[in-house]
């Protein structure tokens, strides 16, 4: 599983979203199973990826399954902790298997 956070350098909301997601991944002991990457929409690669996923607001947080399919999405905000937990926590993943 992979979490992509789309934003811009210097965006305080984007920075906050990154910190929040990282904190909860650590707290839920999911950091080893879930990678997190910041996609700067002002770079060529970030702009291309944001176009692909129709990102129009920042921050946008995407949770992608290992097969690349979208598991969850939040536009213009950091994900609420309980919603994020349902998608990425190890307990939730093992219960869904």
C-alpha positions in Angstrom: 0.0 0.0 0.0 1.2 3.5 -0.8 0.0 6.9 0.4 0.6 9.8 -2.0 0.2 13.4 -0.7 -0.1 16.0 -3.4 0.8 19.5 -2.6 3.3 22.4 -2.9 6.5 23.2 -1.1 5.8 25.9 1.5 2.1 24.9 1.9 1.4 24.6 5.6 -1.7 22.5 5.1 0.3 20.1 2.9 3.1 19.9 5.6 0.4 19.3 8.3 -1.1 16.5 6.2 2.3 14.8 5.8 3.0 15.0 9.6 -0.5 13.7 10.5 -0.3 10.7 8.1 3.3 9.9 9.2 2.3 10.1 12.9 -0.7 7.8 12.6 1.2 5.2 10.4 3.8 5.1 13.2 1.2 4.9 15.9 -0.7 2.1 14.2 2.5 0.2 13.4 1.7 0.4 9.7 4.8 2.3 8.6 6.5 -0.9 7.5 3.6 -2.0 5.3 2.6 1.5 3.9 4.9 3.8 2.1 4.2 7.5 2.0 5.5 10.0 -0.6 5.0 13.7 -1.1 4.2 14.7 -4.7 5.1 18.3 -5.4 2.6 19.5 -8.0 5.0 22.2 -9.2 7.5 19.6 -10.5 7.1 17.9 -13.9 6.6 14.4 -12.3 4.2 15.8 -9.6 2.2 17.7 -12.2 1.9 14.6 -14.5 0.8 12.4 -11.6 -1.7 15.0 -10.3 -3.2 15.3 -13.8 -3.5 11.5 -14.0 -5.4 11.4 -10.6 -7.4 14.6 -11.3 -5.9 16.5 -8.4 -7.4 20.0 -8.3 -7.0 20.9 -4.6 -4.1 20.7 -2.2 -3.4 18.8 -0.2 -4.9 15.8 -1.8 -4.2 12.4 -0.1 -4.5 9.2 -2.0 -4.2 5.7 -0.7 -3.3 3.3 -3.4 -3.4 -0.5 -3.1 -0.5 -2.6 -4.1 -2.1 -3.2 -7.5 -2.4 0.6 -8.1 -6.1 0.9 -7.5 -7.4 3.7 -5.4 -8.5 2.7 -1.9 -9.3 6.1 -0.5 -9.0 9.8 -1.3 -9.3 13.1 0.5 -9.2 16.4 -1.4 -8.2 19.7 0.2 -7.6 18.3 3.6 -5.7 15.8 5.7 -7.7 12.6 6.2 -9.6 12.2 9.4 -7.8 9.7 11.6 -10.5 7.1 11.9 -11.2 7.1 8.1 -7.5 6.7 7.4 -7.2 3.9 10.0 -10.0 1.9 8.4 -8.0 1.9 5.2 -4.5 1.3 6.4 -4.2 -0.2 9.8 -2.8 -3.7 10.1 -5.9 -4.9 12.1 -8.2 -3.7 9.4 -6.2 -5.2 6.6 -6.0 -8.7 8.3 -9.7 -8.6 9.2 -10.5 -7.8 5.5 -8.4 -10.7 4.2 
